[in-house]
Amino acid sequence: MPGGWVYILTDRPNGTLYVGVTSDLARRTWEHREGAVDGFTKRYGLKRLVYAEPHEDIRAAIQREKTLKHWPRAWKVRLILEANPGWADLYNLLM
């Protein structure tokens, strides 16, 4: 099985959060940024990639995504702040 990524998008620091999973982080983030797929991120304008976590196995990434989605918001914010204290958009690092 190929690897995967768990990622978090937002619209601004401390804004609305979206937790997702993908096997191709650059492609999926681009799709969110371009509004290529209807859904939660397009509706709320979530385009800033603020957290990304690699996994060697996509199944592990899927399980981690499910776990993070059940976390309280404060835990997700703390996770972001530990890895990205300035809430910088990490998208350009993918290119």
C-alpha positions in Angstrom: 0.0 0.0 0.0 1.3 3.4 -0.8 1.7 6.1 1.9 -0.6 8.9 2.7 -0.9 12.3 4.4 -3.2 13.7 7.1 -3.6 17.4 6.7 -5.4 20.4 8.2 -6.7 23.4 6.3 -8.0 26.7 7.6 -9.0 30.1 6.3 -7.0 32.1 8.8 -5.1 31.6 12.1 -7.6 30.2 14.7 -10.3 30.0 11.9 -12.4 27.1 10.8 -10.5 23.8 10.6 -10.8 20.9 8.2 -9.0 17.6 8.7 -8.4 15.5 5.6 -6.4 12.5 4.2 -4.9 11.9 0.8 -2.2 9.9 -1.0 -1.1 13.0 -3.0 -0.8 16.1 -0.7 0.3 18.5 -3.4 -2.6 17.6 -5.8 -5.2 17.5 -3.1 -4.2 20.9 -1.6 -4.2 22.4 -5.1 -7.8 21.1 -5.6 -8.9 22.8 -2.3 -7.2 26.0 -3.3 -8.8 26.1 -6.7 -12.2 25.1 -5.4 -12.2 22.1 -7.8 -14.4 20.0 -5.6 -17.6 21.1 -4.0 -17.9 20.6 -0.3 -17.0 21.9 3.2 -13.6 23.5 2.2 -15.0 25.3 -0.8 -18.1 26.5 1.1 -15.9 28.0 3.9 -13.0 29.1 1.8 -10.4 26.9 3.5 -7.3 27.1 1.4 -4.4 27.5 3.9 -2.5 24.3 4.6 -1.3 24.6 8.2 -0.5 21.0 9.1 0.6 17.9 7.3 1.6 14.6 8.7 3.1 11.8 6.5 2.3 8.1 6.9 4.0 5.2 5.2 0.7 3.3 4.8 -2.5 5.0 3.7 -4.5 2.8 6.1 -2.5 4.4 9.0 -3.2 7.9 7.6 -7.0 7.1 7.3 -7.1 5.9 10.9 -5.2 9.0 12.1 -7.6 11.3 10.2 -10.6 9.6 11.9 -8.8 10.0 15.3 -8.1 13.7 14.7 -11.6 14.4 13.6 -12.9 13.2 17.0 -10.4 15.4 18.9 -11.6 18.6 20.6 -10.8 21.7 18.6 -8.3 22.9 21.3 -6.2 19.7 20.7 -6.1 20.3 17.0 -5.1 23.9 17.5 -2.3 22.8 19.9 -1.1 20.2 17.2 -0.9 23.0 14.6 0.8 25.4 17.0 3.5 22.8 17.9 4.4 22.2 14.2 3.5 25.7 12.8 3.3 28.4 15.5 2.7 31.2 12.9 0.0 29.3 11.0 2.0 29.8 7.9 0.6 28.4 4.6 2.7 25.3 3.9 1.5 24.9 0.3 4.5 26.6 -1.3 6.8 24.1 0.5 5.1 21.3 -1.5 6.2 22.7 -4.9 
